[in-house]
Amino acid sequence: MNKKYIDIKLIGLSLTIIPLFFIDISIGSSNISISEIIQTLFGGEEESSIATILWLIRIPKALVAILVGIALSISGLLMQALFRNPMAGPSVLGINSGASLGVALVSLSSGIGLGINSISYLENFGIWLTVIAASAGAGIVMFIILLVAHKVNDNVALLIVGMMLGALTASLVGIAQYFSHPDQLQEYILWTFGSLGGIVYEQITILTLFVILGFIIALTLCRSMNLMLLGEQYAKSMGLSVQKYRILSILSASLLAGSVTGFCGPIGFVGIAAPHIARVVAKSSDHFKLLPLSAVIGAIGMLICDTISHISDSGVVIPINSITSLIGAPIVIIAMLKGRK
């Protein structure tokens, strides 16, 4: 009965994505009614200005919002399970900072700096270069955190180490910024604000492949995450290879967070907030339930944030990172207060 109840919740939340998707693509510098959207998408009007706006700008942006929400929420859930810390996430533990450093070294370093926009003109090679650099930076930070986790059992100390790694990577990025050209610096600063726009369908395909790969790896780890809830020694007694589990968790989280950061810039709080909301909805710690719920809630959250980001009458798009922080930070604070109670 409980499983059926959870399935109904999951289906209901999944169906919520559809109206939110249409609302998201209807709002912008020029609002488009839902009826016009349906007529354009399903009525065969491919030459109109509305069709151009929808197919080239708003639909890709909404698709990226869904992919980003799925990737960051799963990445956050993986790290919270790995470190057994409900406050763990790509931004808090320095994963986003590591990914940003990877991109900065490619786009800002004197002599080899190409610039974010310049990289985009290198077609597939430039796309892979950015994503690989971001994933490598995220992976390195994750490995360092994992090594520290072997020596330190205090979760608070581990979070402090993550913050210090974030400060260290920020200082390295600052050095790269100091020696970069002004155009490269401006491009990189705009990139750090986070953006879901400007990504073409070819890039969306690559991002989708990364998200699918990370999701499949995470799906195979659900049983391991459930075992780790009862302690490392118990998990080992049940035949779990803890080292393999940690490596796969790092790989999946780095692919998900790194690829999103490579394409969209550092986007915070989604990876922390979505798993917490999933736990409230599921009323369970079973990761077979939490994983799909977190993914769906993350997608819903990013669609809402994207809608809010361009709701201004002036046509100005608010940086997506600002919106996710405004919504995500209160959720994390409430979760911490409830955890203390």
KALIN-V781260 format. One record per pair of residues at least 6 apart in sequence whose ideal C-beta (glycine too) atoms are under 7 Angstrom apart, sorted by sequence separation. I is the first residue (numbers start at 1). J is the second residue. If there is no record, write none. Layout:
BEGIN
i->I j->J
i->I j->J
END
This chain:
BEGIN
i->26 j->32
i->39 j->45
i->45 j->51
i->80 j->86
i->90 j->96
i->107 j->113
i->120 j->126
i->152 j->158
i->236 j->242
i->279 j->285
i->312 j->318
i->26 j->33
i->107 j->114
i->119 j->126
i->227 j->234
i->228 j->235
i->235 j->242
i->260 j->267
i->282 j->289
i->310 j->317
i->26 j->34
i->40 j->48
i->80 j->88
i->106 j->114
i->107 j->115
i->177 j->185
i->227 j->235
i->282 j->290
i->309 j->317
i->79 j->88
i->107 j->116
i->149 j->158
i->309 j->318
i->40 j->50
i->79 j->89
i->119 j->129
i->148 j->158
i->232 j->242
i->26 j->37
i->40 j->51
i->119 j->130
i->177 j->188
i->227 j->238
i->279 j->290
i->282 j->293
i->309 j->320
i->22 j->34
i->25 j->37
i->107 j->119
i->278 j->290
i->281 j->293
i->41 j->54
i->76 j->89
i->148 j->161
i->227 j->240
i->36 j->50
i->40 j->54
i->76 j->90
i->79 j->93
i->306 j->320
i->309 j->323
i->22 j->37
i->75 j->90
i->275 j->290
i->278 j->293
i->305 j->320
i->308 j->323
i->145 j->161
i->224 j->240
i->278 j->294
i->37 j->54
i->145 j->162
i->32 j->50
i->72 j->90
i->305 j->323
i->275 j->294
i->278 j->297
i->305 j->324
i->274 j->294
i->277 j->297
i->144 j->165
i->224 j->245
i->305 j->327
i->106 j->129
i->274 j->297
i->106 j->130
i->141 j->165
i->221 j->245
i->274 j->298
i->103 j->130
i->106 j->133
i->221 j->248
i->274 j->301
i->105 j->133
i->221 j->249
i->270 j->298
i->25 j->54
i->28 j->58
i->103 j->133
i->102 j->133
i->103 j->134
i->217 j->248
i->270 j->301
i->102 j->134
i->270 j->302
i->25 j->58
i->25 j->59
i->102 j->136
i->217 j->251
i->218 j->252
i->99 j->134
i->102 j->137
i->217 j->252
i->101 j->137
i->25 j->62
i->24 j->62
i->99 j->137
i->214 j->252
i->98 j->137
i->99 j->138
i->98 j->138
i->21 j->62
i->24 j->65
i->214 j->255
i->98 j->140
i->213 j->255
i->214 j->256
i->95 j->138
i->98 j->141
i->97 j->141
i->210 j->255
i->211 j->256
i->95 j->141
i->94 j->141
i->95 j->142
i->17 j->66
i->210 j->259
i->93 j->145
i->207 j->259
i->267 j->320
i->268 j->321
i->267 j->321
i->270 j->324
i->277 j->331
i->266 j->321
i->269 j->324
i->273 j->328
i->276 j->331
i->207 j->263
i->229 j->285
i->265 j->321
i->268 j->324
i->269 j->325
i->272 j->328
i->267 j->324
i->268 j->325
i->270 j->328
i->273 j->331
i->269 j->328
i->273 j->332
i->276 j->335
i->203 j->263
i->226 j->286
i->268 j->328
i->269 j->329
i->272 j->332
i->226 j->287
i->225 j->287
i->269 j->332
i->199 j->263
i->222 j->287
i->83 j->149
i->222 j->288
i->92 j->159
i->109 j->176
i->113 j->180
i->94 j->162
i->97 j->165
i->101 j->169
i->108 j->176
i->113 j->181
i->115 j->183
i->196 j->264
i->93 j->162
i->97 j->166
i->100 j->169
i->104 j->173
i->108 j->177
i->110 j->179
i->115 j->184
i->195 j->264
i->222 j->291
i->85 j->155
i->92 j->162
i->110 j->180
i->117 j->187
i->194 j->264
i->195 j->265
i->94 j->165
i->98 j->169
i->101 j->172
i->105 j->176
i->113 j->184
i->116 j->187
i->194 j->265
i->83 j->155
i->87 j->159
i->94 j->166
i->97 j->169
i->101 j->173
i->104 j->176
i->108 j->180
i->115 j->187
i->116 j->188
i->193 j->265
i->194 j->266
i->219 j->291
i->85 j->158
i->97 j->170
i->100 j->173
i->192 j->265
i->194 j->267
i->218 j->291
i->191 j->265
i->192 j->266
i->83 j->158
i->94 j->169
i->116 j->191
i->131 j->206
i->108 j->184
i->127 j->203
i->107 j->184
i->127 j->206
i->131 j->210
i->108 j->188
i->107 j->188
i->104 j->188
i->100 j->192
i->146 j->246
i->146 j->250
i->143 j->250
i->142 j->250
i->196 j->306
i->139 j->250
i->142 j->253
i->142 j->254
i->139 j->254
i->138 j->254
i->135 j->254
i->138 j->257
i->139 j->258
i->135 j->255
i->138 j->258
i->137 j->258
i->135 j->258
i->138 j->261
i->134 j->258
i->135 j->259
i->196 j->320
i->134 j->259
i->194 j->319
i->195 j->320
i->193 j->319
i->194 j->320
i->131 j->258
i->134 j->261
i->135 j->262
i->194 j->321
i->68 j->196
i->131 j->259
i->134 j->262
i->193 j->321
i->133 j->262
i->65 j->196
i->131 j->262
i->64 j->196
i->130 j->262
i->131 j->263
i->61 j->196
i->64 j->199
i->61 j->197
i->60 j->199
i->60 j->200
i->64 j->204
i->67 j->207
i->71 j->211
i->74 j->214
i->78 j->218
i->60 j->201
i->63 j->204
i->67 j->208
i->70 j->211
i->74 j->215
i->71 j->214
i->60 j->204
i->67 j->211
i->74 j->218
i->81 j->225
i->84 j->228
i->81 j->228
i->95 j->253
i->99 j->257
i->99 j->258
i->103 j->262
i->96 j->257
i->100 j->261
i->95 j->257
i->99 j->261
i->99 j->262
i->82 j->246
i->96 j->261
i->100 j->266
i->82 j->249
i->90 j->257
i->99 j->266
i->96 j->266
i->78 j->249
i->96 j->268
i->78 j->252
i->79 j->253
i->78 j->253
i->91 j->268
i->75 j->253
i->91 j->269
i->91 j->271
i->92 j->272
i->75 j->256
i->90 j->271
i->74 j->256
i->75 j->257
i->89 j->271
i->89 j->272
i->72 j->256
i->71 j->256
i->72 j->257
i->87 j->272
i->71 j->259
i->72 j->260
i->71 j->260
i->86 j->276
i->68 j->260
i->72 j->267
i->76 j->271
i->80 j->275
i->68 j->264
i->75 j->271
i->76 j->272
i->73 j->270
i->72 j->270
i->73 j->271
i->76 j->274
i->77 j->275
i->68 j->267
i->72 j->271
i->76 j->275
i->64 j->264
i->69 j->270
i->73 j->274
i->73 j->275
i->81 j->287
i->77 j->290
i->77 j->291
i->74 j->291
i->77 j->294
i->74 j->294
i->73 j->294
i->74 j->295
i->73 j->295
i->73 j->297
i->70 j->295
i->73 j->298
i->72 j->298
i->70 j->298
i->69 j->298
i->70 j->299
i->69 j->299
i->69 j->301
i->66 j->299
i->69 j->302
i->68 j->302
i->66 j->302
i->65 j->302
i->66 j->303
i->65 j->303
i->62 j->303
i->65 j->306
i->62 j->306
i->61 j->306
i->86 j->335
i->86 j->339
i->9 j->281
i->6 j->282
i->24 j->303
i->20 j->300
i->27 j->307
i->10 j->292
i->14 j->296
i->17 j->299
i->21 j->303
i->24 j->306
i->28 j->310
i->6 j->289
i->10 j->293
i->13 j->296
i->17 j->300
i->20 j->303
i->24 j->307
i->27 j->310
i->13 j->297
i->16 j->300
i->20 j->304
i->23 j->307
i->27 j->311
i->10 j->296
i->17 j->303
i->29 j->315
i->13 j->300
END
